[in-house]
């Protein structure tokens, strides 16, 4: 084993005289890139375990604090996640509400959103603790790489999440709601056998219904307004043209019901459960956040010497195929989400390749 007081080859007599047998003294005087620094700051196995224990405790404290804050603001986060869905449903004049399919589903979503948002909130603190633990075992070159690209990685992950929220969700949700409406089944009327077996629903036995010449009341004339009136009175009734809601003012409260176009026979109504929708959104955000790390992965492969930019350029067709396969694995089983993920990944790959070429040119 090398002694801790190894004298550099270019050390003069004055520098040699100042060398000490004390590892701590050498660690303080040596540069981080020198072998003496790595040797003098080497930790024993027991010291590593103690350091790991401290970092785990500090990370756990940060996660618990983040989870508490996440549970406090979980309702606000849920409201934020539902905004794209509500906008699409209102655009199609559908009830802008989610469905709870079990008594505990909403509570489960509340806990999941709170804990997950708390973990995301505490992630910078956790990453700092991880960095403090592993930095002593990395060479200065590796430390500089992590220090430079860790903020970039966090920024790319946030960019992927924002891309899902503002671009992907409106497109995907609008596509599926529109497809559901176009898939409606038209009712052709009862057949003779059906009338014989279940009866004619139009024959109710009511005198007015059976006698078409009977006097019927005039249809109700409801005012159609572009927006809700500023100060409605008790008993006022109106149709909000923007939202498609029929509104009635009762006391100090406005009761509403959503009106949908068409007769409704065979119509496929787009109603989403709260647990499925939140899982769908969070899965998309996680997939896009991870996929947006592709430029860093490309640059790391070139920086580490595992591949060259020329090899990546020649393998572009294969890489694009792999990108589409990865997009199919990361996203839910629908073509729209896969394409919306694969196209940005392709662009991010090209951006990472261009950055790697420029770095190699100025190196």
PEBEL-V508852 format. One record per residue. SS is DSSP state (@ for helix, = for strand, . for the rest). PHI is phi in whole degrees, -180 to 180 (none if undefined). PSI is psi in whole degrees, -180 to 180 (none if undefined). Layout:
BEGIN
SS_PHI_PSI ; SS_PHI_PSI
END
This chain:
BEGIN
._none_141 ; ._-71_140 ; ._-70_155 ; ._-74_-10 ; ._-108_25 ; ._-54_131 ; ._-92_128 ; ._-59_154 ; ._-64_-36 ; ._-92_15 ; ._-78_133 ; ._-84_-179 ; @_-65_-33 ; @_-70_-43 ; @_-65_-37 ; @_-68_-34 ; @_-69_-26 ; ._-88_-4 ; ._-69_143 ; ._-125_158 ; ._-84_-4 ; ._-85_119 ; @_-61_-36 ; @_-66_-38 ; @_-64_-42 ; @_-66_-36 ; @_-65_-35 ; @_-75_-31 ; @_-92_-24 ; ._-79_157 ; ._-82_153 ; ._-59_-24 ; ._-87_-8 ; ._-79_149 ; @_-62_-32 ; @_-62_-35 ; @_-66_-45 ; @_-64_-39 ; @_-73_-42 ; @_-71_-29 ; ._-95_10 ; ._-67_135 ; ._-104_149 ; ._-76_170 ; @_-64_-40 ; @_-65_-39 ; @_-65_-37 ; @_-64_-43 ; @_-63_-42 ; @_-65_-41 ; @_-64_-40 ; @_-64_-41 ; @_-63_-43 ; @_-64_-44 ; @_-67_-37 ; @_-66_-41 ; @_-64_-45 ; @_-64_-39 ; @_-65_-42 ; @_-64_-39 ; @_-61_-43 ; @_-64_-40 ; @_-66_-42 ; @_-63_-44 ; @_-63_-41 ; @_-66_-37 ; @_-65_-39 ; @_-62_-46 ; @_-65_-38 ; @_-64_-41 ; @_-67_-32 ; @_-67_-40 ; ._-104_18 ; @_-65_-38 ; @_-65_-41 ; @_-65_-38 ; @_-66_-40 ; @_-63_-42 ; @_-62_-38 ; @_-66_-42 ; @_-67_-28 ; @_-86_-9 ; @_-59_-46 ; @_-61_-39 ; @_-67_-44 ; @_-62_-41 ; @_-62_-42 ; @_-69_-43 ; @_-64_-41 ; @_-67_-34 ; @_-62_-34 ; ._-98_12 ; ._55_47 ; ._-113_157 ; ._-58_121 ; ._-87_70 ; ._-149_156 ; ._-105_161 ; =_-113_136 ; ._-100_113 ; ._-88_-7 ; ._-147_157 ; ._-59_-32 ; ._-102_5 ; @_-67_-43 ; @_-65_-40 ; @_-65_-39 ; @_-64_-41 ; @_-65_-40 ; @_-60_-46 ; @_-67_-42 ; @_-65_-44 ; @_-65_-41 ; @_-64_-47 ; @_-69_-41 ; @_-68_-44 ; @_-65_-35 ; @_-65_-39 ; @_-65_-42 ; @_-65_-40 ; @_-64_-37 ; @_-87_-4 ; @_-61_-42 ; @_-58_-41 ; @_-64_-42 ; @_-65_-41 ; @_-64_-36 ; @_-63_-42 ; @_-66_-40 ; @_-63_-41 ; @_-65_-41 ; @_-62_-29 ; @_-81_-41 ; @_-93_-14 ; @_-63_-35 ; @_-67_-20 ; @_-97_5 ; ._-107_150 ; ._-74_156 ; @_-55_-36 ; @_-63_-42 ; @_-70_-37 ; @_-63_-42 ; @_-64_-37 ; @_-63_-46 ; @_-66_-43 ; @_-63_-33 ; @_-80_-38 ; @_-99_-10 ; @_-64_-47 ; @_-62_-36 ; @_-65_-40 ; @_-63_-44 ; @_-64_-41 ; @_-64_-40 ; @_-67_-37 ; @_-64_-45 ; @_-63_-36 ; @_-64_-40 ; @_-64_-41 ; @_-64_-44 ; @_-65_-36 ; @_-62_-40 ; @_-64_-46 ; @_-68_-45 ; @_-94_-21 ; @_-116_-55 ; @_-71_-50 ; @_-59_-48 ; @_-59_-40 ; @_-69_-48 ; @_-66_-47 ; @_-65_-42 ; @_-65_-37 ; @_-63_-47 ; @_-72_-38 ; @_-66_-42 ; @_-64_-41 ; @_-65_-40 ; @_-61_-41 ; @_-67_-37 ; @_-74_-15 ; ._-93_11 ; ._-64_145 ; ._-100_125 ; ._-80_134 ; ._-85_123 ; ._-89_-4 ; ._101_162 ; ._-76_140 ; ._-83_171 ; @_-62_-41 ; @_-65_-40 ; @_-65_-39 ; @_-64_-36 ; @_-70_-37 ; @_-83_-42 ; @_-115_-5 ; ._87_169 ; ._-96_118 ; ._-67_-19 ; ._-82_-16 ; ._-92_98 ; ._-102_-11 ; ._86_-5 ; ._-77_137 ; @_-64_-41 ; @_-67_-37 ; @_-72_-35 ; @_-77_-26 ; ._-107_101 ; ._-67_-18 ; ._-86_-4 ; ._-68_153 ; ._-75_126 ; ._-110_147 ; ._-67_154 ; ._-66_147 ; ._-66_149 ; ._-72_130 ; ._-98_107 ; ._-105_128 ; =_-66_139 ; =_-106_118 ; =_-116_146 ; ._-68_-28 ; ._-145_169 ; ._-65_141 ; ._-64_148 ; ._-66_-35 ; ._-139_75 ; ._-70_150 ; ._-102_167 ; ._-61_127 ; ._94_-10 ; ._-66_139 ; =_-130_136 ; =_-156_162 ; =_-112_121 ; =_-80_112 ; ._-68_-30 ; ._-71_-44 ; ._-98_-15 ; ._72_26 ; =_-105_137 ; =_-90_122 ; =_-118_141 ; =_-133_128 ; =_-90_119 ; =_-124_108 ; ._66_-126 ; ._-100_16 ; =_-129_146 ; =_-106_118 ; =_-93_137 ; =_-133_155 ; =_-143_143 ; =_-86_128 ; ._-99_136 ; ._-116_146 ; ._-70_152 ; ._91_169 ; ._-78_-24 ; ._94_-6 ; ._-70_120 ; ._71_13 ; ._-78_137 ; ._-94_109 ; ._-86_130 ; ._-86_98 ; ._-123_126 ; ._-110_137 ; =_-79_150 ; @_-67_-37 ; @_-73_-40 ; @_-66_-43 ; @_-65_-46 ; @_-65_-40 ; @_-64_-40 ; @_-61_-46 ; @_-68_-46 ; @_-65_-37 ; @_-66_-40 ; @_-65_-43 ; @_-64_-41 ; @_-65_-43 ; @_-63_-46 ; @_-70_-37 ; @_-62_-42 ; @_-71_-40 ; @_-66_-29 ; ._-75_0 ; ._-83_2 ; @_-59_-41 ; @_-59_-39 ; @_-67_-40 ; @_-63_-42 ; @_-64_-46 ; @_-66_-37 ; @_-64_-41 ; @_-62_-40 ; @_-73_-42 ; @_-63_-38 ; ._-80_-7 ; ._80_14 ; ._-75_-35 ; ._-140_168 ; ._-113_162 ; @_-65_-32 ; @_-66_-41 ; @_-64_-41 ; @_-65_-39 ; @_-65_-40 ; @_-70_-27 ; ._-97_22 ; @_-60_-43 ; @_-63_-43 ; @_-66_-40 ; @_-64_-40 ; @_-63_-41 ; @_-62_-43 ; @_-64_-37 ; @_-61_-44 ; @_-67_-35 ; @_-67_-44 ; @_-63_-41 ; @_-63_-37 ; @_-68_-32 ; @_-76_-40 ; @_-78_-31 ; ._-97_164 ; ._-61_162 ; ._-75_66 ; ._-141_146 ; @_-68_-34 ; @_-63_-48 ; @_-64_-38 ; @_-64_-44 ; @_-67_-41 ; @_-67_-22 ; @_-90_-39 ; @_-67_-39 ; @_-65_-48 ; @_-62_-36 ; @_-63_-39 ; @_-61_-47 ; @_-63_-38 ; @_-68_-35 ; @_-63_-45 ; @_-64_-38 ; @_-65_-43 ; @_-64_-37 ; @_-68_-42 ; @_-64_-42 ; @_-64_-40 ; @_-66_-38 ; @_-65_-41 ; @_-67_-39 ; @_-64_-40 ; @_-69_-33 ; @_-71_-36 ; @_-93_1 ; ._-70_none
END
